[in-house]
Amino acid sequence: MREPELENGTKLDACVQRISREEGAPPFGQHASELIARTLDLDGGSSGTLARVAFKDLGLTSQILRAANSALYNRSGRPIMSVPHGIVLIGWDTLRNLIGTIRYIEHYANRSPGLRELMMLSLLSAVHSRDIAASVGYPRPEEAHLGGLFRNLGEVMVACHCPEEYSKIILIMHKENIDESRASVRVLGFSWDEVGLRVAARWDMPPNIDVCLRGPGGPAGSPMDRCLASITDYARDLTHAVYRDGAAIERMHLRWVVDPRGRRVVLPEAGLRLLTDSALRETRDTFAALGIPSNSLRLDRQAERARHLLASVPVFDADRWRSLDEAAENANRVVRDEDFELTAVISALLDAVRGAGFDRAVFGLLNDEHTSIRGRLASGGAVEDVLRGFDFPVDRLDGPIRAALQYKSDVLIDCARDGRYDGSALVAAMEPAAFALFPLVVDEKPVGCLYADRQSAAPDLDTARSPLGRVRDTMAAAIKAKSKKQEVRSQEQKAGTRSCLLTPGF
């Protein structure tokens, strides 16, 4: 029998790998990460250098100019049109805070109502962290803001990528009145803080984020590290006590924070009230933009949503997946024959995918120039319309198609609970309620994709990952085998032509 620690470590590895597959590119995007890394290195950059990074991303550029032209920073009344000027005006610390917050919330806030509320808890923790840092003399309060924002990264990851397990954790917390760490270990076999640490390492986030994620109980570091960890830990607990648990502020006022000299500091009750009131005023516009009343952050509201999610009717069952596996096995046997019809093999697999519970299935293929991907075969719906709709230019790849082809990631989305791709070309063209998009890779190069969707919700869509993966692998193997056979025939024909030319009297 395996040791429990080893088993739990394996489960944690599997969870982090699942998150990495589904994310494709880290949501803490490459350009934003580069920008934040440069602002953390106060001696290693300039406004011009940062501007060149920002220019890679139109969204970053617009946010910098918007902030620089706000009444808070632009006192002259003249419009700021230069990004380097804007960076100088708002300052590096504010820029780091701005970019980190924007990218993180943009990526997750619109995925589902539950995640919107969770992101607001993160934002409130960030503001609380910054203000607590200022009150105890931590010299870089904007750094504390960023650390507070990512302090519950693990919870966000579990909520996003393991919704059923997350719902069970929330219900246990609510019913049994136990803390999130114990509830998480009971359901997952590990805490979601461990998930946050692993994901942060994969995203190559700044070291100070790691300090915050480890909390005060982490490895002993410098006095400044201990101060930062205690600030962000306190801020998260304060946010959860006030907004998730609905507790009175008195619950927190006897807790202490470590100051930069390593001394324990108790924040006065009156100061905490001012701090939380100020944070609520600062985030009011964001709450309004996302349509979130502050009382919706309560744990009992989360538990209500969790019960609804767990009560959702599953679409797929084991018998359907067994039938799909049998279809893939049959196709593999056909592919091993000397002659087989590629179109017939792929068409049969698409029909089997639809028989497993999907409404439509499409085989998409990149053209020879790799400038577009188009639907070549389909099953279900008005086939001609489906194929016409599945036609996307590669030079403007976005959303799930980019994740599938560029990052070779499998994408499974129940749109009712995950709205991250709602504005993408694929969702606009196909209008699915739930969909799966798997890249077809031959000799490590993407050649096309397998797409399957439903016109109604599929809360158990993730169970399709393995069986659809086997179908995709069979399609890729068939394409590779056919390509090799065609290449051999072409070489044989060329060799035969040369032989004829060399034969006397031909």
N, C-alpha and C positions, 0 to 999 in steps of 0.2 A: 504494500500500500504506500502511496506517495505521502510525503510529509505535508501537513496542511500549509506550511509556509510556501513550499514549492508550488503546490496547487494554486494558492491564491496569487502567487507571482505570475504563474502562467495565465490565469484569468485576467490579471491586470495587463499583461502584454497583449493579450487578444483584444481587450477593450481599446487600448491605445492604437493598435494596428487598424482596428475597425474605424476609429475616428479619422486616422490618417487617410485611409482609402476613401472615405466618404467626403472628406474636405477637398481632396484634390490639392489645390494650393492653399497654404495657410490663410485663414481669414485675416490674420494680422499681416497684411499684404507685404510683398517684398519691398516696394518703394516706401511704404510707411515705416517698415522696420529699419530700412537704411536711414531714413530721415531721423528717426528717434535715436538710432545708434550715434549719429553724428551730433545730435544736440546733447546727448549724454557726455560726449567727449568735448568738454568746453574749450580745449586747446587745439582741437583737430579739425576745425571747419571755419567757414565764413558764410556770410549771407549769400554770396554768389554761389558757393558750393551747394548749399542747401537749396537754393533756387533751381539749380540744374537737376537735382533729384526731384524736386516738386514738379518741374515741368514734364516729367515722365507720366504724370497722372493729372488729368484735367480736374478731377474732383479735389485733389489736394490744392491745386493752384487756386481754384475758386474759393475754397474755404479760407485760405490764407488771406486773399484779397478782401473777402467779406469781413473777416475779423479786423483786418487793418483799417478798413473804412468805417468801422463801427464808432459810435460816440465815445466808447471807452478808450480807444487808442488814437483816433484821428482828431486832434484838437484844432487843427488848422482850418478844417472845413473844405480843403481842397481834396479832390478824389485821389486816392492812391492807386496807380495803375501798374506799378513795378513790383514784382514779387520780391526781389532783394530788399527794396525799400520797405515793403510790408513786413518782412521778416525782422528787419532792424527795429521797426516800430513796435511790434508786439513782443519781441524778445524770444530767446531760444526756449526758455522754460515754458512759456505760454504756448509756443509752437509745438513742443513735445506733448504737452497736455492735450492740446487741441487735436493733433493728428491721431494720437493713441485712442482718444475717446471716440472720435468720429468713425475711425475704421472698425473698431470693436463693436460699437452699437449698430452701425449701418449693416454689418454682416449678419447679426443675429436678431435685431429687434423685430423684423417683419416676418420671421419664420412662423410664429404661432403666437396666439394671445399669451400663453404661459411664459414663453421666452421674452416677450415684451416686458412683462412684469419683473422677470428675473434680471433683465438688463437694467431696469430702473433701480433695483436694489444695488446693483453694481455701481451705478452712477452716483447714487446717494452715498455709498461707502467711500467712493473716491473723493467727493466733496468733504465728507466728514474727516477723512484722512488728512487732506490738505490743511483744513482749519485746525485740527488737533496738532499737527506738526508745527504750525505757526505759533500755537499757544504754548508749546513746551520748548520752543527754541530750536527745533530741527532746522538746519540752514537751507534745505532744499524742499520747501513744501510742495512744489509742483511734482517732484519725484515721488513724494508720498501720495499725491493724487493719482498718478499712474499705477503705483503699487496697490492702492485701494481699489482701483477699477478692476484689476485682474486678480484680486484676492480670492474671489470665488470662481475662478476660471474652471476648476474641476466640476463644479456644480453645473455651470453652463454647458460644458461638454457632455456630461451625462444626460442632462435634460434634452439636449439637441439630438444626440445620437442613440440614446437608449431610453426612449420615452416611456416604455412600459415599466422598466426597472426603476426609472426615476419616479413614476407615479406610485409604485409600491413603497418606495422610500418615504415619500411625502405622507402617504397614508399611515405608515408606521409612526412617523414623527408626531402626527396629529392625534392618532388614537392612543398611543402609549406614552406620549409626552417625554420622549427620549431625544437626545441630541442627534444632529445630522450624521456625525461620524459613526455612532453605533448603529443607526438605522442603515446607513450605506454599507457598512461591513456585513450586516446581516443579509442584505439582498445581493450585493455584488461580490462579497468576499474581500473587499478592500474599500478604503474611503475615497470619496471623490476628490479630496485634496491630493491624494497620490496620483490620480489621473491628471490633475492640473499641473503637477510637477513634471510628469512625463511629457505632456503636450508642450509645455513651455520649453523644455529642453529640445524637443524636435523642431520647434519654431525658432530656435536660437534667439530667444528673448534676452534682454539685458540681465546681467547678474543680479541687479537689485530686485528684479521681479521674482527671481528664485528665492531671494532672502525673504520677501513678503509671503510667498506661497508656503515656505517652510514654517513661518510663524515663530513666536518666541521660544517654542520648544525645539527649534532646529539646532544644528551645530553651532557652538559658540563662535561668534565672529567679533568684529570690532565693536566698540561702544556705539558707533553710528549705525552699524547693521542691526544691533539689538534694539536700538531706539526705533528704527524704521519698522522692524518686524512687529514690535509691540504696538506702534501707532496703527498700522493697517489691520492688525488683529482686533484691537480695541474698536476701531471704526466699523469693521464688519459686524462685530457683536452688538454694537450700538444700533446699527441699522436694522439688524434682524430683530432685536428686542423691541424697538419702537414700531417698526412697520410690519414685520412678519408675525410677531407674537402679540402685538398690541399692548406691550408692557409699559408701565409708567417709567418716567426717566429716572426715578429714584433707584430702580433696579441696577443702574450702571454707576451711580455716582461714587460708590465705594471702591470701584475697580481702579487700578493704578496703571500708569504708562511709564516706561523707562525713558528718561530724558537723555540728551546727547552725552552727559557725563556719567550715565549709568545709574542715576538716582531714581527712585520711585516717586512718581508725582500723581496725586489724586486730583482729578478734574472736578471743580466745584459744581454742584447741581445747577446753580444759576447759569454758569458758563455753558454747561451742556444744553440747557434749554435755548440759549441764544444761538448756539452752534447748529442745533437741529432745525430751528426756525429759519436761520439764514440759508441752510442747505436746501430746504424745501422751497424757499423763494427763488433760489438760483436755478433749480431744476423744473420750476413750474411750467415753463414754455415747452420743455421736452415732454413732460407728462401730457400736456395738452395736445402736442403734435401727434403723440402715439395713442391718444384717446384713452388714457389710463387714469382712473381716479385713485388717489393714494390708498383708499381703504381696500383696493383690490390686491394689494401686496400681502394681505393677511394670510397666514398659513391655512386657516379654515377655508378661504376661497380657493387656495391651491389644492387643498384636499378634495374640494368639490369637483374641480376640473379633473383631478387624477382619477376619481371614481368614474367620471364620465368616459375618460379615455379607456380605462380598463374594461368598461362595459361595452365598448364598441364591438360590433359583430365581425368576427374574422371572415375573410373571403376565401382563403386558400386552405387546403387540408392535405394530409399526408398522402392520400390516394392520388390526388392530382399530381403531386410532385413525383410519385413513383411512376406514373404514366409518362411524365415528361422525361424522366431518367431513362425509361425503356426506349422512348423515341430517340434519345441521344445515342444509346447503345446500338440500336438498329442502324442509325445513320453511320456510326463508326464502322460497323461491319461492311456497309455498302462502300464506304470510302476506301477500305482495304482491297477491294476488287480492282482489277486492271483498268476496266472502263466503267465510269459512272457519270451520270449527268449531274453536274453541279447545281443547276437550277432546280432539278427534282429534289435533291437532298435538302437544299435550303428551304424550298417551299414546304416540304414535309415537316421540317423543324418549326417553321413559322406557324403552321397549322397546329402543331402540338403545343406550342406556347399559348396560342389562343385557347386551346382545349383545356389548358391548366387553370384558366380563370381570367385571362386578359381579353379585352375587347378587340384590340388591334395589335398586330406585330409587323414590324418593318425591318427589312434588311437594307441598310444604307451602305453605299460604296463611294469611296473617294475617286474622283476622275484621275486620268493619267497625269495631269498637270498638278494635281493636289490643290486645285483652286476652289473646288466645291465638293460637297457631299450630298448625294441624292439618293432617294429611295428607289431601289431597283426591283424589289419583290415585296409583297405585302399580303397579309391575311386578315380578313375582317373589315367591316365598314365598306364604304364605296371605294374599292381598291384604287381606281384611277385617281379619285380625289385625294386619297391618302398619299399616294405616290407624288402627286403634284405638290401637295403641301410640304412633303419632306424634302426640301431642297434649300440648302444653306451655303452661302459663300464662306470659304475657309478663312479668307483674309479679315473677316469680321466675326470670327467665332466668339461667342459669348456663353456665359452660364454653363449649363450641363454639357453642351457639345464640346466646349473648351476643356472642361474637366475630363471628359471621356477621351478625347483625341490627343490633346496636348499633354495631359498628365497621366493618361492611361488609367483612369480611375473608373470604378463602377459607381453609377449614380442611381439611387432609388429614392423617390420622392412621393410622399402622400401630401398633395398640395393643401389639403385641409389643415394639416398640422405643420407644414414646412413650406413657407412662402418665399424662400430665398431666390427661386428662379422665376417668380411670377412675371417679371418684366423681360424675360429672355425671348429670343426669336423662336425657339423650339416650342415653348409653352403658348406663345401668341399664335403660332401656326397650327398646332395640334390640339390645343385646348383640352388637355387631359385633366382628370381629377386625381390620378396617380399614375406614375410612369417609372419605367426602368430603362436605363441607357448604358449599354456595355460596349466597350471598345473591342474591335476585332484587330488583333495584333499578329502579324506574320513576320518572322525574323526580326523581332523587336521594333517593327515599324507599324504604325496604325494604317490599316487599309480600309476600314469601314466601321460599322457599328450594328448592334442588335438593339432595336427599340421596341418596347411593349408598353401598352398603357391600358387604363380602365377609365370609363366615363363616370364611375362612382368611386367613393373613397375606399381605400384599402389599408386599414390600420395595421394589418399583419404583412405588409409588403416586404419587409426585410426577410421574411422566410423564403422569398424568391431568390435571394442572393446566390446560394449554392447551386440550385438546379438551373437557373438561367446562366450561371457561369459555366456549367458543363455544356449547355447548348452552344454558348458563344465559342467555347474551346473547340467543339466539334465543327462548327462553321469555319473557324480559322484553319483547322487541320485539313478540311476539305478544300479550301482555297489553296493552301500550300501544296497539297498533293496534286491538284489539277494543274497548278502552275508548273510543277516539276515535270509532270507527264508531257505537257505541251512543249516544255523546253527540250526534253529528250527527243520527242518526235521531230522537232525543228532541226536538232543536230543530226538526227538520222537522215532526214531529207537532204540536208546540205552534204553529208557524207556520201549519200547515194548519187547526188548530182555530180560530185567530184569524181566518183568511181566511173560513172558513165562517160565523162569527158576524157578519162584516161584509158578507156577500153578501145583497142585498135578496131577500126572498121565500124564504130558505132555511128 
